[in-house]
């Protein structure tokens, strides 16, 4: 199993590409991908899941 598989699965299920998560974190796509190579601490995972949910909500409302 890959590191941070839960974050990857959550983003994919919500239809949110990782580059959008990185954009919300103010980091580049390559940096986002590198961060996911090693398991993140729980507080960072919570932050990223919150961002994924927010982006998903914007998508449902017809935003970006």
Secondary structure by P-SEA (a helix, b strand, c coil): cccaaaaaaaaaaacccaaaaaaaacccaaaaaaaacccccaaaaaaaaaaaaaaaaaaaaccc
